[in-house]
Structures are given as C-alpha cells and as structure tokens.
Amino acid sequence: MSAAETPPLFVRALGADFQRLHPRLQHRFSAGLSTGRGCVGRGVMHRVWHGRWPVRPLLALGALRNVLLPEAGENVPFTVVNAPYRDSFGREALTFVRSFAFPQRRRRFDAHMVYSPERGCIVDYLGTHQHLATDLHAAAGPGGELLIESGRHRLREGPVDVGVPAALAGRARVRESYDDRAGCFRIAVVVDNPVLGALFGYEGWFEADYPDAAALGRCAGLRAVREEQRV
C-alpha cells in the first residue's frame, strides 16, 4: 500500500474507535502522509511536576537524550510538533517533539511513533536515539477524548534486545480532549512506576495549526539521530 493509501497512524490504531473522538481530535490525529498534513500545537502547561528526590537523578539522565523532564514549573510555554515522514526503514512515522520553555532552559521530550501490525498497536520510540520502544494502547473516551496508556517496554541498543521489567519501567497515561468553550486542546500526562511512584507529568492547554506535511518534515532537528527497526 502506498503512502497516499495508508491511513494515518492513529486511524489504524483506533480503528472504529477513531470516529468516536471529538471532531477536532479526529482532525488533529489524522496528521499523516496520506492527508498531507502535520500539526503544530502551541500553548501553556499550567503545571509541570516531578516525583520525590530519588527519581530526580533518573529524570536528569533521561533528559540527556530528550527523554523525561527533570524540571518543574507553572505556566510553562509549550510546543508540540507532529510531523509525518517516511523513516529509513520505509515505515510511516510521526514525530511527537514536545518543547517546554522553563525559565532556566528549554527542555525537549521526543518520541517517534510507528504503527506495528505485528503488535497491533503504535510503537513509541523515545528520545534522540530510539533506545526505548514502548507499546501505546489508544482508545476513545466516553466524552470523545483520546486516552493513551503505555504497555510493554523494550530496550534496543546494538545487539541488546531485551524487555524492561515492569518494576523498572514507567507507565504513561495520557488524556487529550478538546474544550469547545475555550477553543483549545487540553492535555494531562502522568508517568509513574510501581516502585518509585510518581515520576513526572504535566497538564495544560494548546491551540493547533496544520502546516503542509512535506514542508514540516523538512524542518531540522525533528528526526531522531539514530533510528531503530526492531519493534
């Protein structure tokens, strides 16, 4: 199936559930090569938080590869870029490059997603080097919101190809909705761990524009430094 015929990632992942999303969420998550549309969201995270002091060294380590957020703050300017592209293995991929403009410095939380027919879900490659592959299970909520929960994690580095035990992994839960009254998207993200408890999260709002996918895909700095084929 050609790029022009392949449905966008979230259309494939949600199936019939896609039509249950709020129309604005349907438009946002139909960014893809077949629609020729990307998405750029700009807004403010009212709250960005992290867990207790034992998790902070872990967050700082992850931040070296644009994974995890070691800072906390309120009313943090926020940008998310969803650019569809064909990766070096021929798969359609979609960036989720999230930028947080903290007063001291800007942080990025990068992900590159593909749809895996073998796993029956979206696979989320985290960070600049795609060392961590995570299953994402998406569903439409009763109010038309998009609900995402992470599943199994795999570590991919050179010959290393191992599953990450649940006790060492973070579980992400995402709720994204559209606020008709305010005319903006709302998002809330929580990442926790069964041993360490709450790791980090953020919540706030953003508005979205839908630039041409090809032009957006040519922007520097959106693609990973190293791409991983294994799902």
C-alpha positions as CSV (number, residue, x, y, z in Angstrom):
1,M,0.0,0.0,0.0
2,S,1.4,3.4,-1.0
3,A,1.8,6.4,1.4
4,A,-1.2,8.0,-0.3
5,E,-3.4,5.0,0.5
6,T,-2.1,4.2,4.0
7,P,-4.3,5.7,6.8
8,P,-2.6,7.8,9.4
9,L,-1.1,6.1,12.5
10,F,-3.9,6.8,14.9
11,V,-6.6,6.0,12.4
12,R,-5.1,2.5,12.1
13,A,-4.5,2.1,15.9
14,L,-8.0,3.2,16.9
15,G,-10.0,1.5,14.1
16,A,-13.7,2.2,14.5
17,D,-13.0,4.0,17.8
18,F,-11.5,6.8,15.8
19,Q,-14.9,8.1,14.8
20,R,-15.9,8.4,18.5
21,L,-13.2,11.1,19.0
22,H,-14.2,14.7,19.1
23,P,-14.1,16.1,15.5
24,R,-11.2,18.4,16.4
25,L,-9.3,15.4,17.8
26,Q,-10.1,13.5,14.6
27,H,-8.6,16.3,12.6
28,R,-5.5,16.6,14.8
29,F,-4.7,12.9,14.9
30,S,-5.3,12.4,11.2
31,A,-1.9,14.1,10.6
32,G,-0.1,11.8,8.1
33,L,1.4,11.3,4.7
34,S,-2.0,10.3,3.2
35,T,-3.6,13.6,4.4
36,G,-0.6,15.7,3.6
37,R,-1.0,17.4,6.9
38,G,1.1,17.9,10.0
39,C,0.2,19.5,13.3
40,V,1.9,22.2,15.5
41,G,0.4,22.9,18.9
42,R,1.4,26.0,21.0
43,G,0.1,26.7,24.4
44,V,0.9,26.6,28.1
45,M,1.4,23.8,30.6
46,H,-0.2,25.1,33.8
47,R,1.8,22.6,35.8
48,V,4.9,20.5,35.1
49,W,5.9,18.4,38.1
50,H,8.2,15.5,39.1
51,G,8.3,13.0,41.9
52,R,10.3,12.9,45.1
53,W,14.1,13.4,45.2
54,P,15.0,9.7,44.5
55,V,13.6,10.0,40.9
56,R,15.4,13.2,40.0
57,P,18.8,11.6,39.0
58,L,16.8,9.3,36.7
59,L,15.0,12.2,35.1
60,A,18.2,14.2,34.6
61,L,19.8,11.1,33.0
62,G,16.9,10.7,30.6
63,A,17.0,14.4,29.7
64,L,20.4,13.9,28.1
65,R,18.6,12.1,25.2
66,N,15.4,14.2,25.3
67,V,13.5,11.7,27.4
68,L,11.9,12.7,30.8
69,L,11.7,16.1,32.3
70,P,13.8,16.9,35.4
71,E,12.4,20.5,35.8
72,A,9.2,21.5,37.5
73,G,7.3,24.7,37.0
74,E,4.0,26.5,36.4
75,N,2.6,28.3,33.3
76,V,5.4,26.9,31.1
77,P,5.2,27.8,27.4
78,F,4.7,24.6,25.4
79,T,5.0,23.4,21.8
80,V,4.3,20.0,20.2
81,V,5.3,19.2,16.6
82,N,3.7,16.2,14.9
83,A,5.5,15.8,11.6
84,P,4.7,12.7,9.4
85,Y,7.6,11.3,7.4
86,R,9.0,8.1,5.9
87,D,11.7,6.7,8.1
88,S,14.9,5.0,6.9
89,F,13.2,1.6,7.0
90,G,10.3,2.7,4.8
91,R,7.7,3.0,7.6
92,E,5.4,6.0,8.0
93,A,6.4,7.7,11.3
94,L,5.0,10.6,13.2
95,T,7.1,12.9,15.5
96,F,5.9,13.9,18.9
97,V,8.5,16.6,19.7
98,R,7.4,18.4,22.8
99,S,9.3,21.6,24.0
100,F,9.0,23.2,27.4
101,A,10.4,26.7,27.8
102,F,11.3,26.7,31.5
103,P,12.8,30.0,32.8
104,Q,16.3,28.5,33.1
105,R,16.4,26.5,29.9
106,R,14.3,24.8,27.2
107,R,13.7,21.1,27.5
108,R,12.5,18.6,24.9
109,F,10.7,15.3,25.2
110,D,11.0,13.5,21.9
111,A,9.1,10.5,20.5
112,H,8.8,9.0,17.1
113,M,5.8,6.7,16.5
114,V,5.1,4.0,14.0
115,Y,2.2,1.5,13.7
116,S,3.1,-2.1,14.2
117,P,0.7,-4.6,12.6
118,E,2.6,-7.4,14.4
119,R,1.9,-5.8,17.8
120,G,-1.4,-4.4,16.9
121,C,-0.7,-1.0,18.3
122,I,1.5,2.1,18.0
123,V,5.2,1.6,19.0
124,D,6.7,4.7,20.5
125,Y,10.4,5.1,20.1
126,L,11.6,7.5,22.8
127,G,14.4,10.0,22.7
128,T,17.0,11.1,20.2
129,H,18.5,7.6,19.7
130,Q,15.3,5.5,20.0
131,H,16.9,3.2,22.6
132,L,13.5,2.5,24.2
133,A,10.5,1.1,22.3
134,T,7.1,1.2,24.1
135,D,3.7,-0.1,23.1
136,L,1.0,2.5,23.2
137,H,-2.7,1.5,23.5
138,A,-5.1,4.2,22.4
139,A,-8.9,4.4,22.9
140,A,-11.7,6.9,22.7
141,G,-13.1,8.0,26.0
142,P,-16.8,8.5,26.7
143,G,-16.6,12.2,26.1
144,G,-14.8,12.0,22.8
145,E,-11.3,12.4,24.4
146,L,-8.3,10.4,23.4
147,L,-6.9,8.1,26.1
148,I,-3.4,6.5,25.7
149,E,-1.7,4.1,28.1
150,S,1.7,2.6,27.7
151,G,2.3,-1.1,27.7
152,R,5.4,-3.2,27.4
153,H,8.9,-1.6,27.1
154,R,11.9,-3.0,25.2
155,L,15.5,-1.8,25.3
156,R,17.1,-1.6,21.9
157,E,20.9,-0.9,21.6
158,G,23.2,-2.6,19.2
159,P,22.9,-6.4,19.9
160,V,20.9,-5.7,23.1
161,D,17.2,-6.6,22.6
162,V,15.5,-7.1,26.0
163,G,12.2,-6.4,27.7
164,V,12.2,-4.0,30.5
165,P,10.7,-5.5,33.7
166,A,7.6,-3.7,34.9
167,A,9.3,-2.8,38.2
168,L,11.9,-0.7,36.3
169,A,9.6,0.8,33.7
170,G,7.5,3.9,33.7
171,R,3.8,3.7,32.9
172,A,2.4,6.7,31.0
173,R,-1.2,7.7,30.9
174,V,-2.3,10.5,28.6
175,R,-5.7,12.2,28.3
176,E,-6.2,14.7,25.5
177,S,-9.5,16.4,24.9
178,Y,-11.0,19.4,23.1
179,D,-12.6,22.3,25.1
180,D,-15.3,23.7,22.9
181,R,-16.0,26.6,25.2
182,A,-12.3,27.7,25.4
183,G,-11.5,26.7,21.8
184,C,-8.4,24.8,22.7
185,F,-7.0,21.3,23.3
186,R,-6.5,20.1,26.9
187,I,-3.8,17.6,27.8
188,A,-2.9,15.8,31.0
189,V,0.1,13.3,31.2
190,V,1.1,11.2,34.2
191,V,4.1,8.8,34.3
192,D,4.6,6.6,37.3
193,N,6.5,3.5,38.4
194,P,5.3,0.7,40.7
195,V,8.3,1.0,42.9
196,L,9.2,4.7,42.8
197,G,5.7,6.1,42.5
198,A,5.0,9.2,40.5
199,L,7.9,10.1,38.2
200,F,6.7,13.3,36.3
201,G,3.8,14.7,34.5
202,Y,2.3,17.9,33.0
203,E,-1.1,19.4,32.2
204,G,-2.3,22.4,30.3
205,W,-3.7,23.6,27.0
206,F,-2.7,24.4,23.4
207,E,-4.1,25.6,20.1
208,A,-3.1,23.9,16.8
209,D,-2.2,24.8,13.3
210,Y,-1.9,22.2,10.5
211,P,1.0,23.0,8.1
212,D,1.9,21.1,5.0
213,A,3.4,17.7,6.0
214,A,6.2,17.8,3.4
215,A,7.4,21.3,4.5
216,L,7.1,20.4,8.2
217,G,9.1,17.2,7.7
218,R,12.0,19.1,6.2
219,C,12.4,21.2,9.4
220,A,15.8,20.4,11.0
221,G,16.0,18.7,14.4
222,L,12.8,16.8,14.3
223,R,14.0,13.3,13.4
224,A,16.0,11.0,15.7
225,V,19.7,10.8,15.5
226,R,19.5,7.0,15.3
227,E,16.5,5.1,14.0
228,E,15.6,1.6,15.3
229,Q,13.9,-1.1,13.2
230,R,13.0,-3.6,15.9
231,V,9.6,-3.1,17.4
